Amino acid sequence: MSSERVAKVLAVDDRRENLIALEAILQGLPLRTVGVTSGEDALKRLLTDDYAVILLDAHMPGMDGFQTAEHIKQRERTRHIPIIFLTAVDYDSHLAFRGYQAGAVDYITKPFDPWVLRSKVAVFVDLWTMHAELAERAVEHGALRSAVDEALRLLEAEPADPQTVRQAAAVLARHRARN
C-alpha cells in the first residue's frame, strides 16, 4: 500500500485538553489524529479528508455531537465512517439510544479505560487500512485488465504479424513498469 495513505482519526471536542488527552491515548498507533473543537469544524474537515473513525463529544455548545452525527450520516461521502461518542455525562440509556440512532457504533462515558478506547480505534484503523488496500488493488487489477485487453485487441487484429506481437508485448511491459 502507498506510504502516503495513513489512517486519520477525527477527534471532535469543544475542550482542547480533551483533544490533547485523546491524542496521547492514541499515540503510537499507525494513525494521524486530527482534532477540531466544534461540529461545524468537523463537517468542514469531512468535506475534503477521509477518516477511519470519528471520536465525537456528545455535548458541545452550538451544534452538539448528536446533530453533527446526523449530518455526517446524511452525506453519501461520510455515512460509512464509524462514530464513537464520548461524553462526560453519566450513562443515560436515553442519550445512548439517541447516539445509536444518530449513527454511532459506540457510546462511551467518561471516565473510560484508555486502553479500551485505544483498542476500539485500532480495530477501525485496521478495517480502514484493509479497505484502502483492497481499493488500491482493485485499481491495479483494473489497470492490468485494461492492458491485457489492449494487448488482446492488437493480437486479434493481426495475430501472426511480428510487429503486432511486439506492440502487444510493449503494452504489457509498460503496465509492468508502472506497477
N, CA, C and O of each residue as an XYZ file, in Angstrom:
716
protein
N       0.840     -1.175      0.000
C       0.000      0.000      0.000
C       0.882      1.234      0.000
O       2.004      1.201      0.504
N       0.392      2.289     -0.546
C       1.118      3.548     -0.626
C       1.410      4.076      0.771
O       0.531      4.089      1.633
N       2.654      4.514      0.994
C       3.031      5.023      2.309
C       2.358      6.359      2.609
O       2.344      6.800      3.758
N       1.796      7.011      1.582
C       1.126      8.288      1.780
C      -0.248      8.115      2.412
O      -0.814      9.082      2.922
N      -0.788      6.916      2.388
C      -2.122      6.656      2.924
C      -2.017      6.248      4.389
O      -1.791      5.079      4.700
N      -2.180      7.203      5.271
C      -2.173      6.940      6.702
C      -3.583      7.183      7.211
O      -4.210      8.194      6.892
N      -4.068      6.247      8.001
C      -5.410      6.397      8.568
C      -5.454      7.629      9.456
O      -4.510      7.931     10.186
N      -6.579      8.333      9.373
C      -6.772      9.521     10.208
C      -7.977      9.299     11.112
O      -8.970      8.681     10.728
N      -7.853      9.824     12.324
C      -8.947      9.800     13.289
C      -9.357     11.242     13.539
O      -8.523     12.087     13.868
N     -10.642     11.518     13.381
C     -11.157     12.854     13.648
C     -11.685     12.885     15.079
O     -12.640     12.189     15.420
N     -11.041     13.709     15.910
C     -11.464     13.879     17.299
C     -12.180     15.222     17.410
O     -11.627     16.261     17.048
N     -13.411     15.194     17.911
C     -14.227     16.401     17.998
C     -14.627     16.621     19.454
O     -15.371     15.832     20.036
N     -14.120     17.709     20.027
C     -14.435     18.041     21.419
C     -14.232     19.537     21.594
O     -13.257     20.095     21.091
N     -15.140     20.187     22.299
C     -15.021     21.635     22.479
C     -13.933     22.006     23.477
O     -13.587     23.182     23.593
N     -13.386     21.036     24.196
C     -12.328     21.307     25.178
C     -10.994     20.804     24.641
O     -10.812     19.609     24.410
N     -10.073     21.726     24.449
C      -8.745     21.391     23.896
C      -8.013     20.352     24.744
O      -7.310     19.500     24.200
N      -8.167     20.411     26.067
C      -7.469     19.444     26.925
C      -7.954     18.022     26.654
O      -7.182     17.073     26.788
N      -9.215     17.864     26.277
C      -9.723     16.536     25.919
C      -9.118     16.057     24.599
O      -8.820     14.873     24.439
N      -8.940     16.982     23.657
C      -8.307     16.616     22.383
C      -6.860     16.186     22.602
O      -6.389     15.230     21.987
N      -6.163     16.895     23.479
C      -4.777     16.539     23.796
C      -4.727     15.159     24.455
O      -3.846     14.354     24.154
N      -5.669     14.894     25.349
C      -5.725     13.589     26.021
C      -6.003     12.468     25.018
O      -5.386     11.405     25.087
N      -6.933     12.705     24.085
C      -7.226     11.683     23.066
C      -6.004     11.412     22.201
O      -5.706     10.261     21.882
N      -5.305     12.462     21.826
C      -4.101     12.286     21.015
C      -3.061     11.464     21.781
O      -2.396     10.609     21.198
N      -2.921     11.717     23.075
C      -1.974     10.959     23.895
C      -2.383      9.488     23.994
O      -1.532      8.600     23.934
N      -3.668      9.232     24.143
C      -4.166      7.851     24.230
C      -3.859      7.084     22.945
O      -3.520      5.901     22.987
N      -3.981      7.759     21.814
C      -3.821      7.093     20.516
C      -2.375      7.095     20.016
O      -2.068      6.497     18.985
N      -1.503      7.762     20.743
C      -0.108      7.861     20.326
C       0.504      6.470     20.175
O       0.303      5.589     21.011
N       1.247      6.298     19.100
C       1.903      5.019     18.838
C       1.131      4.121     17.891
O       1.691      3.174     17.337
N      -0.150      4.407     17.699
C      -0.927      3.650     16.717
C      -0.609      4.193     15.322
O      -0.220      5.353     15.187
N      -0.771      3.374     14.295
C      -0.456      3.836     12.923
C      -1.565      4.737     12.366
O      -2.318      4.341     11.477
N      -1.644      5.946     12.906
C      -2.701      6.874     12.505
C      -2.258      8.296     12.774
O      -1.264      8.550     13.455
N      -3.032      9.212     12.217
C      -2.840     10.634     12.486
C      -4.128     11.164     13.098
O      -5.209     10.999     12.532
N      -4.007     11.800     14.254
C      -5.179     12.366     14.918
C      -5.371     13.804     14.462
O      -4.436     14.605     14.477
N      -6.594     14.119     14.056
C      -6.957     15.480     13.670
C      -8.005     15.951     14.670
O      -9.089     15.375     14.764
N      -7.676     17.000     15.414
C      -8.598     17.494     16.431
C      -9.281     18.778     16.003
O      -8.641     19.685     15.469
N     -10.582     18.853     16.238
C     -11.356     20.070     15.986
C     -12.251     20.321     17.190
O     -12.564     19.399     17.943
N     -12.665     21.583     17.370
C     -13.387     21.960     18.582
C     -14.884     22.208     18.395
O     -15.547     22.707     19.305
N     -15.417     21.864     17.226
C     -16.860     22.045     17.033
C     -17.382     21.099     15.964
O     -16.634     20.581     15.135
N     -18.695     20.893     16.012
C     -19.337     20.078     14.980
C     -19.203     20.695     13.605
O     -19.020     19.990     12.612
N     -19.293     22.015     13.547
C     -19.157     22.712     12.264
C     -17.780     22.476     11.654
O     -17.656     22.214     10.458
N     -16.731     22.573     12.502
C     -15.368     22.326     12.014
C     -15.197     20.877     11.553
O     -14.499     20.604     10.576
N     -15.838     19.962     12.262
C     -15.771     18.557     11.870
C     -16.375     18.359     10.484
O     -15.795     17.679      9.637
N     -17.539     18.954     10.260
C     -18.201     18.810      8.962
C     -17.352     19.402      7.844
O     -17.326     18.864      6.737
N     -16.659     20.503      8.120
C     -15.770     21.102      7.117
C     -14.623     20.155      6.787
O     -14.289     19.970      5.617
N     -14.017     19.554      7.808
C     -12.906     18.613      7.577
C     -13.364     17.405      6.762
O     -12.629     16.882      5.925
N     -14.582     16.982      7.026
C     -15.105     15.800      6.340
C     -15.418     16.055      4.864
O     -15.645     15.112      4.106
N     -15.430     17.310      4.461
C     -15.649     17.621      3.044
C     -14.454     17.238      2.188
O     -14.608     16.938      1.004
N     -13.266     17.246      2.776
C     -12.054     17.042      1.971
C     -11.210     15.851      2.384
O     -10.444     15.339      1.567
N     -11.323     15.390      3.624
C     -10.454     14.311      4.100
C     -11.259     13.069      4.430
O     -12.450     13.136      4.733
N     -10.575     11.924      4.362
C     -11.169     10.647      4.740
C     -10.677     10.267      6.128
O      -9.530     10.539      6.482
N     -11.540      9.642      6.911
C     -11.195      9.264      8.270
C     -11.585      7.816      8.529
O     -12.583      7.320      8.005
N     -10.774      7.146      9.352
C     -11.052      5.764      9.724
C     -12.145      5.687     10.778
O     -12.935      4.743     10.790
N     -12.191      6.676     11.661
C     -13.173      6.703     12.745
C     -13.276      8.137     13.262
O     -12.341      8.928     13.139
N     -14.426      8.451     13.840
C     -14.651      9.766     14.430
C     -14.932      9.575     15.912
O     -15.811      8.804     16.295
N     -14.171     10.290     16.744
C     -14.419     10.328     18.190
C     -15.144     11.631     18.459
O     -14.579     12.708     18.271
N     -16.382     11.544     18.897
C     -17.260     12.708     18.923
C     -17.828     12.957     20.314
O     -18.509     12.105     20.885
N     -17.535     14.142     20.848
C     -18.114     14.555     22.118
C     -19.616     14.755     21.904
O     -20.032     15.430     20.962
N     -20.412     14.171     22.772
C     -21.864     14.270     22.620
C     -22.379     15.661     22.954
O     -23.310     16.150     22.314
N     -21.776     16.302     23.957
C     -22.284     17.590     24.438
C     -21.293     18.694     24.146
O     -20.231     18.777     24.763
N     -21.656     19.549     23.191
C     -20.836     20.701     22.819
C     -21.770     21.881     22.615
O     -22.935     21.698     22.263
N     -21.267     23.089     22.832
C     -22.093     24.266     22.542
C     -22.330     24.387     21.037
O     -21.544     23.879     20.237
N     -23.396     25.049     20.662
C     -23.717     25.161     19.236
C     -24.252     23.829     18.751
O     -25.173     23.265     19.342
N     -23.676     23.337     17.682
C     -24.085     22.043     17.141
C     -23.522     20.936     18.039
O     -22.306     20.769     18.125
N     -24.395     20.185     18.702
C     -23.896     19.133     19.590
C     -23.488     17.897     18.784
O     -23.649     17.853     17.564
N     -22.967     16.912     19.479
C     -22.486     15.705     18.804
C     -23.578     14.940     18.086
O     -23.341     14.363     17.025
N     -24.780     14.930     18.659
C     -25.887     14.201     18.028
C     -26.252     14.833     16.684
O     -26.455     14.133     15.693
N     -26.333     16.156     16.665
C     -26.638     16.854     15.409
C     -25.509     16.660     14.393
O     -25.756     16.459     13.204
N     -24.276     16.724     14.879
C     -23.121     16.527     13.996
C     -23.173     15.131     13.373
O     -22.967     14.975     12.170
N     -23.448     14.130     14.191
C     -23.526     12.753     13.693
C     -24.629     12.606     12.649
O     -24.444     11.920     11.644
N     -25.765     13.241     12.880
C     -26.860     13.168     11.912
C     -26.436     13.750     10.564
O     -26.751     13.189      9.514
N     -25.725     14.870     10.595
C     -25.230     15.457      9.340
C     -24.215     14.536      8.661
O     -24.233     14.377      7.440
N     -23.346     13.941      9.445
C     -22.333     13.031      8.896
C     -23.008     11.856      8.209
O     -22.615     11.469      7.108
N     -24.005     11.295      8.841
C     -24.666     10.102      8.297
C     -25.587     10.428      7.116
O     -25.978      9.524      6.376
N     -25.937     11.703      6.930
C     -26.763     12.088      5.785
C     -25.945     12.233      4.505
O     -26.491     12.145      3.405
N     -24.667     12.449      4.643
C     -23.801     12.663      3.474
C     -23.334     11.322      2.907
O     -22.868     10.449      3.640
N     -23.466     11.181      1.620
C     -23.033      9.945      0.958
C     -21.551      9.667      1.220
O     -21.154      8.528      1.464
N     -20.753     10.713      1.164
C     -19.298     10.570      1.280
C     -18.859     10.125      2.674
O     -17.800      9.512      2.814
N     -19.654     10.421      3.713
C     -19.202     10.177      5.084
C     -20.069      9.198      5.877
O     -19.728      8.855      7.009
N     -21.155      8.756      5.315
C     -22.088      7.938      6.102
C     -21.496      6.616      6.581
O     -21.994      6.028      7.541
N     -20.449      6.148      5.931
C     -19.845      4.872      6.310
C     -18.825      4.996      7.452
O     -18.390      3.978      7.993
N     -18.439      6.210      7.825
C     -17.398      6.387      8.841
C     -17.968      6.056     10.229
O     -18.976      6.631     10.639
N     -17.326      5.133     10.945
C     -17.822      4.804     12.282
C     -17.637      5.978     13.246
O     -16.632      6.686     13.200
N     -18.627      6.166     14.117
C     -18.595      7.241     15.108
C     -18.654      6.613     16.493
O     -19.520      5.788     16.785
N     -17.709      7.026     17.343
C     -17.736      6.638     18.748
C     -18.028      7.902     19.544
O     -17.240      8.848     19.537
N     -19.166      7.911     20.229
C     -19.500      9.046     21.086
C     -18.735      8.943     22.394
O     -18.618      7.867     22.982
N     -18.219     10.074     22.836
C     -17.578     10.186     24.141
C     -18.319     11.274     24.899
O     -18.577     12.346     24.352
N     -18.665     11.008     26.157
C     -19.384     12.020     26.925
C     -18.984     11.970     28.387
O     -18.705     10.904     28.935
N     -18.961     13.135     29.006
C     -18.651     13.241     30.431
C     -19.902     13.048     31.276
O     -19.805     12.901     32.495
N     -21.057     13.045     30.659
C     -22.313     12.872     31.372
C     -22.433     11.409     31.805
O     -22.111     10.502     31.037
N     -22.897     11.185     33.034
C     -23.104      9.811     33.491
C     -23.975      9.061     32.484
O     -24.792      9.657     31.783
N     -23.785      7.766     32.427
C     -24.507      6.964     31.451
C     -26.009      7.159     31.599
O     -26.572      7.031     32.686
N     -26.630      7.469     30.488
C     -28.077      7.644     30.427
C     -28.534      6.854     29.205
O     -28.144      7.150     28.076
N     -29.368      5.844     29.449
C     -29.765      4.972     28.340
C     -30.484      5.733     27.231
O     -30.391      5.353     26.064
N     -31.197      6.802     27.577
C     -31.887      7.592     26.553
C     -30.881      8.326     25.667
O     -31.044      8.381     24.448
N     -29.835      8.890     26.287
C     -28.803      9.576     25.496
C     -28.013      8.573     24.654
O     -27.683      8.840     23.498
N     -27.716      7.420     25.248
C     -27.007      6.388     24.487
C     -27.847      5.961     23.288
O     -27.333      5.829     22.177
N     -29.135      5.748     23.519
C     -30.027      5.367     22.421
C     -30.053      6.455     21.353
O     -30.040      6.161     20.158
N     -30.088      7.719     21.793
C     -30.060      8.834     20.833
C     -28.771      8.803     20.004
O     -28.790      9.069     18.802
N     -27.658      8.477     20.660
C     -26.385      8.366     19.950
C     -26.412      7.255     18.906
O     -25.960      7.444     17.777
N     -26.942      6.105     19.288
C     -27.031      4.997     18.337
C     -27.986      5.339     17.190
O     -27.737      4.980     16.039
N     -29.068      6.027     17.508
C     -29.998      6.454     16.457
C     -29.331      7.409     15.478
O     -29.639      7.404     14.286
N     -28.417      8.225     15.986
C     -27.714      9.189     15.135
C     -26.634      8.513     14.288
O     -26.031      9.150     13.425
N     -26.392      7.241     14.532
C     -25.440      6.511     13.695
C     -24.164      6.065     14.372
O     -23.240      5.613     13.697
N     -24.087      6.180     15.689
C     -22.871      5.790     16.401
C     -22.721      4.273     16.457
O     -23.705      3.535     16.471
N     -21.459      3.825     16.488
C     -21.179      2.404     16.702
C     -20.916      2.126     18.178
O     -20.947      0.975     18.615
N     -20.655      3.189     18.948
C     -20.433      3.018     20.384
C     -20.709      4.338     21.098
O     -20.679      5.410     20.495
N     -20.979      4.231     22.404
C     -21.289      5.385     23.236
C     -20.562      5.152     24.552
O     -20.960      4.296     25.343
N     -19.499      5.911     24.789
C     -18.638      5.688     25.949
C     -18.716      6.890     26.882
O     -18.603      8.036     26.447
N     -18.911      6.613     28.179
C     -18.948      7.695     29.157
C     -17.599      7.809     29.867
O     -16.889      6.824     30.067
N     -17.273      9.053     30.239
C     -16.035      9.315     30.965
C     -16.326      9.194     32.461
O     -17.433      9.510     32.896
N     -15.382      8.756     33.229
C     -14.051      8.333     32.806
C     -14.121      6.953     32.153
O     -14.924      6.107     32.547
N     -13.277      6.744     31.161
C     -13.243      5.462     30.489
C     -11.822      4.915     30.534
O     -10.864      5.644     30.791
N     -11.711      3.628     30.280
C     -10.401      2.984     30.246
C      -9.742      3.351     28.913
O     -10.257      2.984     27.856
N      -8.616      4.068     28.944
C      -7.990      4.487     27.697
C      -7.564      3.314     26.818
O      -7.532      3.434     25.593
N      -7.239      2.184     27.436
C      -6.819      1.022     26.639
C      -7.982      0.430     25.853
O      -7.798     -0.102     24.758
N      -9.177      0.528     26.422
C     -10.366      0.046     25.708
C     -10.621      0.930     24.489
O     -10.837      0.427     23.387
N     -10.594      2.253     24.692
C     -10.787      3.162     23.558
C      -9.709      2.941     22.505
O     -10.005      2.873     21.312
N      -8.482      2.830     22.940
C      -7.354      2.603     22.024
C      -7.578      1.323     21.197
O      -7.334      1.311     19.990
N      -8.034      0.270     21.843
C      -8.296     -0.995     21.147
C      -9.417     -0.855     20.123
O      -9.327     -1.383     19.014
N     -10.468     -0.143     20.502
C     -11.588      0.046     19.577
C     -11.145      0.859     18.354
O     -11.478      0.518     17.219
N     -10.405      1.917     18.596
C      -9.911      2.738     17.485
C      -8.986      1.905     16.595
O      -9.050      2.004     15.370
N      -8.131      1.090     17.205
C      -7.202      0.259     16.434
C      -7.948     -0.675     15.484
O      -7.502     -0.903     14.359
N      -9.075     -1.213     15.931
C      -9.874     -2.095     15.068
C     -10.376     -1.330     13.839
O     -10.293     -1.827     12.716
N     -10.894     -0.127     14.059
C     -11.410      0.653     12.931
C     -10.277      1.117     12.005
O     -10.471      1.213     10.793
N      -9.120      1.400     12.558
C      -7.966      1.764     11.728
C      -7.546      0.570     10.877
O      -7.243      0.724      9.694
N      -7.527     -0.628     11.482
C      -7.186     -1.835     10.714
C      -8.191     -2.069      9.588
O      -7.804     -2.391      8.464
N      -9.470     -1.910      9.885
C     -10.502     -2.086      8.851
C     -10.334     -1.061      7.734
O     -10.444     -1.403      6.557
N     -10.069      0.191      8.094
C      -9.864      1.250      7.103
C      -8.655      0.932      6.224
O      -8.701      1.101      5.006
N      -7.573      0.471      6.856
C      -6.351      0.139      6.125
C      -6.600     -1.011      5.148
O      -6.161     -0.957      3.999
N      -7.301     -2.048      5.603
C      -7.614     -3.174      4.713
C      -8.490     -2.720      3.553
O      -8.279     -3.138      2.414
N      -9.464     -1.875      3.831
C     -10.336     -1.362      2.773
C      -9.533     -0.547      1.768
O      -9.729     -0.688      0.561
N      -8.630      0.306      2.251
C      -7.802      1.124      1.354
C      -6.903      0.241      0.492
O      -6.716      0.515     -0.693
N      -6.347     -0.816      1.084
C      -5.503     -1.737      0.318
C      -6.314     -2.467     -0.753
O      -5.853     -2.632     -1.882
N      -7.510     -2.899     -0.398
C      -8.367     -3.582     -1.380
C      -8.753     -2.640     -2.519
O      -8.773     -3.042     -3.682
N      -9.055     -1.398     -2.185
C      -9.406     -0.419     -3.218
C      -8.219     -0.181     -4.143
O      -8.383     -0.069     -5.358
N      -7.025     -0.103     -3.566
C      -5.821      0.102     -4.375
C      -5.578     -1.094     -5.291
O      -5.223     -0.932     -6.458
N      -5.772     -2.283     -4.756
C      -5.602     -3.498     -5.577
C      -6.644     -3.563     -6.682
O      -6.343     -4.014     -7.788
N      -7.853     -3.122     -6.403
C      -8.896     -3.119     -7.432
C      -8.508     -2.192     -8.571
O      -8.724     -2.515     -9.739
N      -7.938     -1.044     -8.239
C      -7.478     -0.115     -9.275
C      -6.351     -0.757    -10.079
O      -6.337     -0.687    -11.308
N      -5.399     -1.388     -9.369
C      -4.300     -2.060    -10.064
C      -4.822     -3.170    -10.970
O      -4.364     -3.333    -12.101
N      -5.785     -3.931    -10.457
C      -6.373     -5.017    -11.249
C      -7.055     -4.455    -12.499
O      -6.949     -5.023    -13.586
N      -7.754     -3.332    -12.325
C      -8.415     -2.699    -13.474
C      -7.407     -2.240    -14.513
O      -7.648     -2.372    -15.713
N      -6.277     -1.701    -14.061
C      -5.228     -1.267    -14.995
C      -4.627     -2.462    -15.707
O      -4.372     -2.399    -16.910
N      -4.396     -3.548    -14.991
C      -3.862     -4.760    -15.623
C      -4.869     -5.295    -16.627
O      -4.505     -5.684    -17.738
N      -6.115     -5.313    -16.238
C      -7.160     -5.815    -17.145
C      -7.203     -4.983    -18.424
O      -7.351     -5.529    -19.517
N      -7.073     -3.659    -18.289
C      -7.066     -2.788    -19.470
C      -5.874     -3.074    -20.366
O      -6.005     -3.096    -21.589
N      -4.705     -3.294    -19.761
C      -3.502     -3.586    -20.545
C      -3.645     -4.920    -21.278
O      -3.275     -5.038    -22.446
N      -4.180     -5.915    -20.586
C      -4.383     -7.228    -21.216
C      -5.397     -7.111    -22.351
O      -5.200     -7.680    -23.425
N      -6.487     -6.368    -22.110
C      -7.494     -6.188    -23.161
C      -6.902     -5.504    -24.385
O      -7.186     -5.895    -25.518
N      -6.072     -4.474    -24.156
C      -5.442     -3.773    -25.272
C      -4.510     -4.702    -26.053
O      -4.504     -4.694    -27.284
N      -3.723     -5.500    -25.327
C      -2.813     -6.440    -25.988
C      -3.605     -7.477    -26.785
O      -3.213     -7.833    -27.896
N      -4.704     -7.956    -26.232
C      -5.532     -8.938    -26.942
C      -6.171     -8.350    -28.194
O      -6.264     -9.024    -29.220
N      -6.615     -7.087    -28.113
C      -7.188     -6.432    -29.296
C      -6.140     -6.349    -30.415
O      -6.441     -6.598    -31.582
N      -4.930     -6.001    -30.044
C      -3.864     -5.924    -31.046
C      -3.617     -7.286    -31.688
O      -3.499     -7.398    -32.908
N      -3.543     -8.312    -30.856
C      -3.255     -9.657    -31.357
C      -4.412    -10.235    -32.172
O      -4.181    -10.996    -33.112
N      -5.639     -9.888    -31.828
C      -6.781    -10.371    -32.597
C      -6.791     -9.787    -34.000
O      -7.217    -10.448    -34.948
N      -6.327     -8.562    -34.136
C      -6.313     -7.902    -35.446
C      -5.293     -8.538    -36.385
O      -5.613     -8.828    -37.538
N      -4.097     -8.752    -35.917
C      -3.007     -9.320    -36.730
C      -2.206    -10.311    -35.891
O      -1.086     -9.993    -35.489
N      -2.736    -11.492    -35.615
C      -2.072    -12.413    -34.697
C      -0.715    -12.932    -35.188
O       0.136    -13.276    -34.367
N      -0.501    -12.992    -36.461
C       0.749    -13.555    -36.979
C       1.789    -12.486    -37.286
O       2.931    -12.818    -37.603
N       1.428    -11.237    -37.200
C       2.353    -10.154    -37.533
C       3.333     -9.930    -36.381
O       2.908     -9.632    -35.264
N       4.649    -10.070    -36.637
C       5.646     -9.884    -35.573
C       5.588     -8.479    -34.965
O       5.808     -8.315    -33.765
N       5.293     -7.469    -35.784
C       5.192     -6.104    -35.268
C       4.037     -5.989    -34.267
O       4.170     -5.312    -33.248
N       2.925     -6.633    -34.546
C       1.773     -6.615    -33.642
C       2.102     -7.325    -32.337
O       1.722     -6.868    -31.259
N       2.809     -8.443    -32.439
C       3.204     -9.175    -31.234
C       4.114     -8.302    -30.373
O       3.970     -8.276    -29.150
N       5.042     -7.594    -30.993
C       5.935     -6.692    -30.248
C       5.122     -5.562    -29.593
O       5.374     -5.196    -28.444
N       4.155     -5.018    -30.326
C       3.323     -3.957    -29.757
C       2.543     -4.471    -28.539
O       2.469     -3.792    -27.515
N       1.972     -5.654    -28.655
C       1.221     -6.242    -27.541
C       2.150     -6.473    -26.349
O       1.778     -6.197    -25.208
N       3.338     -6.972    -26.607
C       4.315     -7.191    -25.529
C       4.712     -5.860    -24.893
O       4.899     -5.783    -23.679
N       4.840     -4.820    -25.702
C       5.211     -3.496    -25.182
C       4.118     -2.941    -24.275
O       4.417     -2.310    -23.261
N       2.850     -3.170    -24.630
C       1.726     -2.715    -23.791
C       1.825     -3.367    -22.414
O       1.686     -2.696    -21.391
N       2.062     -4.663    -22.394
C       2.162     -5.374    -21.114
C       3.411     -4.946    -20.337
O       3.375     -4.840    -19.111
N       4.501     -4.703    -21.042
C       5.740     -4.253    -20.389
C       5.561     -2.877    -19.752
O       6.052     -2.626    -18.652
N       4.855     -1.988    -20.453
C       4.595     -0.644    -19.884
C       3.782     -0.755    -18.603
O       4.053     -0.066    -17.620
N       2.793     -1.624    -18.627
C       1.982     -1.806    -17.418
C       2.843     -2.333    -16.274
O       2.752     -1.844    -15.148
N       3.672     -3.323    -16.561
C       4.539     -3.896    -15.532
C       5.500     -2.849    -14.976
O       5.761     -2.825    -13.773
N       6.025     -1.990    -15.837
C       6.974     -0.940    -15.420
C       6.286      0.089    -14.510
O       6.908      0.605    -13.582
N       5.016      0.387    -14.770
C       4.282      1.345    -13.930
C       3.959      0.764    -12.576
O       3.829      1.505    -11.601
N       3.830     -0.529    -12.496
C       3.428     -1.174    -11.238
C       4.588     -1.952    -10.722
O       4.489     -2.584     -9.670
